[in-house]
Amino acid sequence: MTKQQQLQQELFNLKNQAREMLDKEGVTKEQFDEINNKIQIVKAKLKTLEEAIPEDEVNPQNRNGEKIVKVGGIEPKNTSARYEEALFNALKGTPTAEDAEILREARNSLGSESQADGGYLIPIDQQTQINELKREFTSLRDFVTVEPVSTLTGSRVLEKDAEHTSFNAIGENTTIGNTANPQFEPVEYKVKKYGGILPVPNELLADASAKLRGYLNKWLSKKSTATENTLIISILETFTKKAITGIDDIKDVLDKELDPAISSLSSVILNQDSFNYFNKLKDTQGNYILEKDPKNPTKKLLSGRPVIVLSNRILKTKVNKAPVIIGSLKEGVVLFDRQAISLLATNTGGESFINDRTDIRAIIRLDVKKFDTNAVVYGELDLSAGA
């Protein structure tokens, strides 16, 4: 983050603090004057810095080597605190003329997605906060390969079993040969749009932007996680199905059906139903068969592989068949993440007007593809048979 961006972020935070003070009781004039003085100091620093910035820094290049056009000395990329302020003013229905100009210029420079949707892309630091919030929920993206992409369509060339295929030794004055048995596979993706509507009470919009941002981020983290989980599970369900009747069937998959290199990277993913069954199994001495993870006593192992338990709401039992997913999801599934969320608000469309609220529409973009068909086995435990 540049010095200019740091000052913009500091100014944005101070303004939020000032707005929150207005909503609080017991705030003295001296306290408000103090925060206002800080705002004026940061504004002065920012003005001095902007006046001293040379042309090549006023219009820096982005990672693609393209010029980033600024509006009134403020960078309209979604890392800009001023852009963020303009965005939330627009969502709250109180944009100034300057806000509208910043958003218009930003939409032109941020690409086709927001233009096509009529919305505005959220700031990068807000996307980071959403990703951090997503860690509070059970997310299958933590177990698959995630490929960030910058275009709506394209392909990636990925190497199977890359973690176990080493480089060759190179002698003096010799050419570099191919590594042992590399398997490169092209994987094409086509990013799709997924969206939803968040009804926001108008009373919340009257509060400071920080409250709306927190409210919105929690909703976006929940919905994007649920969307990713649904898409990943739909891909997992296309892998080879196998009837599982007990622990030995899982060990057969790990020992014989999966390649040893894949098996060493594997985990066993269960839902609550299948975990409940295996968690109660005991050996002839009365000891539970699932092993405790010495590094984390609350976790379990099976043949040294981690056992991952998902909610029945996420990974469903269908027709009394509980899922038992065995293998390496990182080798088997790729999630292509466009890393772009666009927002647009209305207080007149749909049911927002008659319900005295503002509806915020969010759109995310991603695609999920199968990669190594031999990396995962989708087991099914028949609960009706008493397994």
Helices and strands as residue ranges (DSSP letters): H 3-23, H 29-52, H 55-58, H 81-91, H 97-109, H 112-117, E 120-121, H 124-134, G 140-142, E 145-148, E 153-160, G 162-164, E 183-190, E 192-201, H 202-205, H 209-236, E 241-244, H 247-252, I 253-257, H 260-264, E 267-271, H 272-279, E 291-293, E 296-302, E 305-310, E 321-327, H 329-332, E 333-337, E 342-346, E 357-370, E 376-382, G 383-385
